[in-house]
Amino acid sequence: MTTEIREETQMEQALITAAAKGDTASVLELLASGAKIDATNQQGDTAIMAATKGAHVATVEALIAQGADLNRRNHNQDNVLLYASAAGDLAIVQLAIEAGADTTITNRFGGTGLIPAADRGHVNIVEYLLTKSDVDVNHLNNLHWTALLEAVILGDGSETYQTIVQLLVDHGADVNQGDREGVTPLQHAIDRGFTEIERILQAAGA
C-alpha cells in the first residue's frame, strides 16, 4: 500500500469515526479535505450509516446535503432507512424519505423498513411510511410474512399493535394474505387471543 492510499484510508476512517460520534464539524472538514463520502469501514458502514446508528440527526442531515449515498447497504444488509425504521428513529426516517430513499430495498430478512417497524411497535414510523412514502404495504419478506402478519405474530396484541394493525388495514394491507403455510392474520390473532385485533381484521373483511 502506498503512502498516498494509506493517508486516504486514514482520512476516510476518521470521517466515519467523526460521523459515528455526531461530530458534524469534523465530518464537513474532512469532506472538504477530500475524504470520500461513501467510503466504508470493516462493517461496510459509510459515514451516513455510522451517523444513523448513533442517532445523530444533524450529522445525517449534513451528509445528505453533501450527497451521501442513502441506499447503500452495509455487510448486515442495512442502510439508513432500514436501520432507522427498525430502531424507531423517526427523524432519520423522515430525512431519508424526504431525500428520496428507495423504499424497495430490503434487509437481510428480505423485508422493507415497514416490516421491522411494524413488528417492533414503532407506530410513528409505520404511520409515516404509510402516509409519506411509496412503501409496499403488502411486501412479503423471506419468511413469507407481510408487515400485517409480522405485527400480529411478533406483537403482543396491545393497544400499540392494535393501532399498527389498524393503520396497515387502512392503507390497503391484504387481510387475507397468509403465511407460507396459508395461516392468515386473523387465524394468528385468534390463536393468540388478540380479540381487538380479531375485530379490526374482521371489520376489514377477513
C-alpha positions in Angstrom: 0.0 0.0 0.0 1.4 3.4 -1.0 1.6 6.3 1.4 -1.0 8.2 -0.6 -3.5 5.3 -0.3 -2.8 4.8 3.4 -3.4 8.5 4.1 -6.6 8.5 2.1 -7.8 5.4 4.1 -6.9 7.1 7.4 -8.8 10.2 6.4 -11.9 8.2 5.5 -11.8 6.1 8.7 -11.6 9.5 10.5 -14.7 10.6 8.6 -16.6 7.5 9.6 -15.5 7.8 13.3 -16.5 11.5 13.4 -19.9 10.7 11.9 -20.4 7.9 14.5 -19.7 10.5 17.2 -22.0 13.1 15.7 -19.1 15.5 15.1 -20.6 17.3 12.2 -18.0 20.0 12.1 -15.2 17.4 11.7 -17.2 15.5 9.1 -17.6 18.6 7.0 -13.9 19.5 7.4 -12.8 16.0 6.3 -15.0 16.1 3.3 -13.6 19.5 2.4 -10.2 18.0 2.6 -11.0 15.3 0.1 -12.3 12.4 2.1 -14.6 10.1 0.0 -18.1 10.5 1.4 -19.2 6.9 0.7 -16.0 5.1 1.9 -16.8 2.1 4.2 -15.3 0.6 7.3 -14.9 -3.1 8.1 -18.6 -3.4 8.8 -19.4 -1.9 5.4 -20.7 1.2 7.1 -20.4 4.6 5.3 -20.3 7.8 7.3 -24.0 8.3 7.0 -24.7 4.8 8.2 -22.4 5.3 11.2 -24.3 8.6 12.0 -27.6 6.7 11.6 -26.5 4.1 14.1 -25.6 6.8 16.5 -28.9 8.6 16.0 -27.0 11.8 15.1 -29.8 13.5 13.1 -27.8 16.7 12.3 -24.9 14.7 11.0 -27.1 12.6 8.8 -28.7 15.8 7.5 -25.3 17.3 6.7 -24.2 14.1 4.9 -27.4 14.0 2.9 -26.7 17.7 1.9 -23.2 16.7 0.8 -24.5 13.9 -1.4 -24.1 10.7 0.6 -25.5 7.5 -0.8 -28.6 6.8 1.3 -29.3 3.5 -0.2 -26.0 1.7 0.1 -26.3 -1.3 2.5 -23.6 -2.5 4.9 -22.4 -6.0 5.4 -25.5 -6.7 7.6 -27.7 -5.6 4.7 -28.9 -2.4 6.5 -29.0 1.1 5.1 -30.1 4.4 6.5 -33.9 3.8 6.0 -33.8 0.2 7.0 -31.8 0.7 10.2 -33.7 3.8 11.3 -37.1 2.2 10.7 -36.1 -0.8 12.8 -34.6 1.4 15.5 -37.7 3.7 15.7 -35.8 6.8 14.7 -38.5 8.9 13.1 -36.3 12.0 12.5 -33.8 10.0 10.4 -36.6 8.1 8.6 -38.1 11.4 7.6 -34.8 12.7 6.4 -34.2 9.6 4.3 -37.7 9.6 2.7 -37.5 13.4 2.0 -34.1 12.8 0.3 -35.6 10.1 -1.9 -34.5 6.9 -0.2 -35.5 3.8 -2.1 -38.3 2.0 -0.1 -38.0 -1.2 -2.2 -34.5 -2.1 -0.9 -34.7 -4.9 1.6 -32.8 -6.0 4.7 -31.2 -9.4 5.4 -34.6 -10.9 6.1 -36.0 -9.7 2.8 -38.1 -7.0 4.4 -38.7 -3.3 3.7 -38.4 -0.8 6.5 -42.1 -1.1 7.2 -41.9 -4.7 8.4 -39.5 -4.3 11.3 -41.2 -1.0 12.2 -44.5 -2.9 12.5 -43.1 -5.9 14.4 -41.2 -3.7 16.9 -44.2 -1.5 17.7 -43.0 1.8 16.1 -46.4 3.3 15.5 -44.9 6.7 14.4 -42.6 5.0 11.8 -45.4 2.8 10.4 -47.7 5.8 10.1 -45.1 8.0 8.4 -44.0 5.3 5.9 -47.6 4.6 5.0 -48.6 8.2 4.6 -45.4 9.8 3.3 -43.7 7.2 1.2 -44.4 4.7 -1.6 -43.6 1.7 0.6 -45.4 -1.5 -0.4 -47.8 -2.4 2.4 -48.1 -6.0 1.2 -44.5 -6.8 0.6 -43.6 -10.3 1.6 -40.3 -11.0 3.3 -38.2 -14.2 3.3 -40.5 -15.8 5.8 -43.5 -15.0 3.5 -44.7 -12.5 6.1 -46.2 -9.1 5.4 -46.0 -6.2 7.8 -49.5 -7.1 9.0 -48.6 -10.8 9.6 -45.4 -9.7 11.4 -47.4 -7.2 13.6 -49.8 -10.0 14.7 -47.3 -12.8 15.0 -44.5 -10.9 16.7 -46.6 -8.3 18.5 -48.2 -8.7 21.9 -51.8 -7.6 20.9 -51.5 -4.5 23.0 -53.0 -1.1 22.0 -49.8 -0.3 20.2 -50.1 -3.3 17.9 -53.9 -2.7 17.5 -53.0 0.8 16.2 -50.4 -0.6 13.9 -52.8 -3.2 12.5 -55.5 -0.5 12.0 -53.0 1.7 10.2 -51.9 -1.2 7.9 -55.5 -2.1 7.2 -56.5 1.5 6.5 -53.6 1.7 3.9 -54.5 -1.4 1.9 -53.0 -4.3 3.8 -54.3 -7.6 2.4 -56.0 -9.1 5.5 -56.3 -12.5 3.8 -52.7 -12.9 2.8 -51.5 -15.9 4.7 -48.0 -17.0 5.7 -46.1 -19.8 3.9 -48.5 -22.4 5.5 -51.5 -20.3 4.5 -52.3 -19.2 8.0 -54.0 -15.8 7.8 -53.5 -12.8 10.2 -57.0 -13.5 11.6 -56.1 -17.1 12.4 -52.9 -16.0 14.1 -54.8 -13.3 16.1 -57.4 -15.9 17.2 -54.6 -18.4 18.2 -53.1 -15.7 20.4 -56.3 -14.4 21.9 -55.9 -10.9 20.4 -59.6 -10.1 20.4 -59.4 -6.5 19.4 -57.1 -7.3 16.5 -59.6 -10.0 15.5 -62.3 -7.3 15.5 -60.2 -5.0 13.3 -59.4 -7.7 10.8 -62.9 -8.9 10.6 -64.2 -5.4 10.1 -61.8 -5.1 7.2 -63.1 -8.3 5.5 -61.1 -11.1 7.0 
